[in-house]
């Protein structure tokens, strides 16, 4: 009994000191990289499950860039993915990190999005759209076929000057969800706007830059993964269900 308790205590102490050592090495690697990569914004340096390999996250003009380095930060591996092949199927650790960072940024900015709840709203979809984007209008026709989903739409006006005018009209409407659908589905721009309405397109522009977006529509799932499949109701329904089943819903 005493031997078991002693062994458990020693194991806990070993894990505690190992974790502390890994954090210290990560801090040292971050300082070394900041000196060597002057001008780059290093978000974080963290140990990976693999001894001696550290994950480096850099915030760049095309979104979050995930790289890997050694404990002395003398070498960098960039442009590829790190897989955990101990599991079946393999886990793409790089993709998981990018999705986690995307989700954190999006979740902290949902107050900037037009929110629409369909049915029980238990699943979540996030879109970035320009009111003048024809592909976005086609997407909206497909989204009308979905139920039991909450849709957050960030108005990202960049195609034309009228995109900004329409976005502001939508945002400053009493019912933003209805106003958005009127513009996208019926080509009706709301004429009545709330007084003292503050629309902040610059913050959405900054979000799009940090996420590395190049155009609209851009679609994200609840776990932060960017959706790149067919923009059909059936395909989106499947993607939403998969994320929900994996515990990625809000």
N, C-alpha and C positions, 0 to 999 in steps of 0.2 A: 504493500500500500504506500509506504513512505518512498520506496524507489520510484513508483509510478508518479507520485506527486512531484518528486524532485526532477524527474525526467520532463514532466510537463512544464515545470517552472523554467528549467534550463532552455527548453525549446522556445518558450515565450520570450525569454531574454535574448536568445539568438536572433529571433525574428525582429525584435525591437531594435537591436543594434545594427542588424543588416539593413533595415529600412532607413535608419538614421544615416548609415554610411552611404546608401544609394542616393539619399537626398543631398548629402554633402557633395558627392561626386557630381551630381546633376547641377548643383549651384556653381561648382568650379568650372564645369564644362560650359555653362551659360556665360560666365564672365569671360572665359577664353574666346568663345565665339563672338561675343559682342565686340571684343577688341579686334578680332580678325575680320569680321564681316561688318565693318563700319558702314553706317547708313542703312543697314537692314533692321527692321523692327522685329526682334525675336520675342514672340509671345510667351513661349515656355520651353523648358528643357526638362524632360522626365525620363526616368528609367523605364525600359521595356521589360517584358518577361524574360528576355534573353540577356545573360550576363555580359556586361561590358558594352552593351549597345543602348544608346539614349535617343529618345525621340525629340526632334527639334521642330517647333512650329514657328513659321515666319509668316507675317501678314504682308501680302504683296498685292500688286495691282490686279491680279487675276484670282484673288481669293486666298484662302489659307494654303500654304505650301508646307507639306510635312516631309522632313528629311531625317536622316539618322547619322549619328556620330559616335566616335569612341569616347572613352572616359577622359582623355586628354584633349579632346576636340581638335585633333590633328587631321582628321579625314572626315569627309562628308559624303553620304550616299543620297543622291537626289534623283527624282524622276521615275522612281519605281515604287512598288508596294511591298510591305512587310507582311508575310503570311504566317499564321500559327498553324502548322501542319499536324499538331498533336490532336486536333479535333477533326471530326468528319460531319459536314463538309469543312474545308479549311476556312479559317477566319481571316479576312482581310483587315488587319489591324490599322493600316493606313486609312482605309475608307471609313472605318469606325471612328477614328479620331476626327477626320474632316466633318463627318456627319454630326458628331457631338459638338464641335465648334459652331457649325451652322445652326444647330438647334438652340444653342445658348444665345447666339446673336439674335435669332428670330424671336425667341420667347421673350427676350428683354425689350422687344420693339413692337409687340402686338398692338399696343395702343395707337400705333401709326397706321393700322390696317383697317379696311372696311370688313366688318364681321357679318357673316350670314349663317344662320343656323337652319339646317334642314332636318326635319324629323327629330330624333332624340339627340342629334349632334355629337354622338359619342366618338366618331372618327374625325380626323383632322387633316385638312389640306391647306397648303399655303401657296399663293400665286403672286407673281409680280406681273403687272399688266399696264399697258399704255392704252388709253381710251380710243386711239386711232389705229390700233394694231388689228389687222384683219384676222390674223391667226388667233388672237385673244378672243375675238368675237365668235369665231368658230368653236373655240374651247368652251365658251360660256353656254353654247347650245348643248354641248355634251354634258356639262355640269348640271343642267336642269334635269337630267335623267337620274341623277344620284339622290339618295335619301340617307338619313341618319348620318349626316356629316356637317361639321362646322368648317366653313371656308373663310380664311383670312386672306384678303387681297390687298397688297401694297400697290398703290397707284404710283407708277413710275413713268412720268411724262418726259419723253425724250425724242419722240419722232417728229413732232411739229410744235409750233407755237400754240396751236389750238389744243394740243394735248394738255398743256398746263391749265388752260382756261376750263376745259372739261373736267379735269381732275379736281380743280378747286370747287367747281359747281357741285360735283358729287360729294366731296368731303364736307362741304358746308350746307348740305341738304339736311332736313330734319330726319329723313329716313335714308341713310347712306346706302344700305343694301338695295333698296328699291331704285334709288337714283342710279346706282351703278348698273343694274340690270336694264333700266330704261335706256341708258346710253348704249350699252353693249348689244342688247337684243332688239331694241325698238328704235334706235337712233334718235332718241328724245333727250335733249339736254335740259336738266331742270333749270327753271328760271327763278324760283324762289329760294333764297338762301338765308341761313340764320345770321343774325347780327353778331358782331364780335367773334367771328369764327377764325381760328388760327390754323392755317394749312401749312405743313412743313415739308415741302418736296425735297429740300436739301438733305434732310435726314434719311429719306428713302434712297436718294442718289448715293449717299455714303454707304448705306447698307448694301446696295447692289454692287458697289465697288468692292467692298470687303468680302462679299460672297463670290466675287469673280464673274458676275453675270455679264453677258455680251448682248442680250436682246430679250424680247418678250414673245410669247409668255414664258416665264420660268416657273417651274412647279417643284415644290418641296413637300415631302411627307413628314409625319409627326416626329420621326426619329432624326430629322435633319438631313436625310439623304435627298439629293436632287433627283427628281424623276425624269428619266429620259426615254420612256417608252411611248407607245402610241397614245395620242391625245383623244382617246375614245372613252365613252362611259364604261364600257365593259373592261377595258384594260386598267383604267383608274380604279374601278371597283375592286379588281383583283389585288392591286397594289395596296389599297387602303386596308383590305382584309388581312393581307399578309403582315403588315406593320402592326395592326391591332392585335393579331394573334401572337406576335412576338413581344407584345408588351410595350409597343412604341406609341400608343395613343396617349392623348392628354386627358 
